[in-house]
Amino acid sequence: MKSMAKKTYSESALSKAWLNSRHEALTRSKAKNNSKGSYDNIKRNSVYLANEFQLLGVNSPDEITKENFSKWIEELRQGTFPCKELGAGTIKKRVETLRAILQANKLDEQLDFVQLWRPDKQAKNIKYWSLQEIEAMNDIAIKTFHDGKYLGRAVVHILHNMIAPRIDDSTSFKWEYIDFEERKIRFPATKNKKMCSQYLEERFVPLLINYSEWVSQFEGGDIYLFPSAMMQKSGTTKKAIPHASAKTLAIWLKYIRDLTVVDGKPVQQLSSHSYRHTLAMRYLNTGNKYENVSMILGDDIATIEKYYSELMPNKEQRLAFEKAFAQSTQITSEGTVQPAWLKRKRGSNSSITLSRSDAFMGSNLRGGMDVGGFEPPASSLQTKHSSN
């Protein structure tokens, strides 16, 4: 039974038609070898949406019309059902589950108009720690490790700092994914089955080796980085699992975060998922490509570009800017021995440094860009450089 607000969404309340159609959708999901996350979404959301449609008097998916489908969407937005108002992302997942049910039960008439629905556009909300913040968190993790009391909390932060797995992947992270000789990490992401690859930071290698020796004293510690045997028993565990839960690791990550202060202020109170954004921005801000980030995080290159392109202008955008604002690339000769009337392109003997990003596709702008500004012959105009 799924509890929401003051009422409940219950599988036992579903009509036989909804139960059968839900079963077909779950069977089809297994046959397609969907990820566990996708299967669980259908399993959970099908109970929600079936209850909601029954509240609208729709007792079978083949009774859905354009009118009651639209009404369902509207009431999800307004919070009329036994749940609060749902955001665009949650409604999108509900509709995706409905599509899966209609496809599994070959309800083409309903599928035709449901396929036409488009979710509301959502503003991208990418939050990440600055380099100064994440390095301060690293310092706290190292100190915590050497203190010897909370080794697991230090190591889970180190893992997320280096390769930023989704927290569900962190729970079952195995030692076989780490190659100490090659100084590499490589593991399969559960969500999309893609391999994530990264190098080990040398400063963390001794800590990880010492931790592997320490954790091996616990049952399962020779397999998992965070075996359940090392946890304190809470008495609320619903089923025995051989490794830590996502809830536990989230608490451990918050522990490191909440101890960290930069310039007398706490670091941003961000979620564990922000490690992924932080790592991506760390790479992009230092001139790396979307491909580099994709290899580490296990997301498609298109996905990386979609979410970060608005934050990181690419090479083509830079060139377009320079064409549209040609005058902005010129500076005066004030402060040099050249005549005051002389205009030069930025980058021509200029100390101005342009920031670079992955979107620059590897262009090295660290020392400024020479864009071929006007330079008169040395014999007619003496420069500072030539006069030294």
Secondary structure, DSSP 8 states (H G I E B T S, - for coil): -EEETTEEE-GGGS-HHHHHHHHHHHHHHHHTT--HHHHHHHHHHHHHHHHHHHHTT--SGGG--HHHHHHHHHHHHHT-SSS----HHHHHHHHHHHHHHHHHTT-HHHHHHHHH--------------HHHHHHHHHHHHHHHHHSS-HHHHHHHHHHHHT---HHHHHT-BGGGEETTTTEEEEE-TTT--EEEEE--GGGHHHHHHHHHHHTTSTTTTTBSSBGGGS---S--SS--SB--HHHHHHHHHHHHHH-EETTEE-----TTHHHHHHHHHHHTTT--HHHHHHHH---HHHHHHHHTTTS--HHHHHHHHHHTGGGGEEE-TTSSS-TT-EEETTSS--------GGGTT---TT----------TTTS--HHHH-
